[in-house]
Amino acid sequence: MTIHRMRTVRESVEIIREMDAQSAVTANCIRTLCKEGKVHCVLAGTKVLVDLDHLLEYLSGRLEKSSENAQELA
């Protein structure tokens, strides 16, 4: 069983900025990716928890679109 690194949107942005201080990825960008189902995420109350590894793979261009979460967040 694999444990996914789930992070809030804000934490995800901070981690990306640590990796690349000049990154143009914003919290709004990540929220949009989640709503469109392009990145795996779950709702925890009112928070969106993003699968950090999936987000990083998506941003690196190694993943195709996935729409399974889009309807949950809409």
Secondary structure by P-SEA (a helix, b strand, c coil): ccccccccaaaaaaaaaaacccccccaaaaaaaaaaccbbbbbcccccccaaaaaaaaaacccccccccccccc
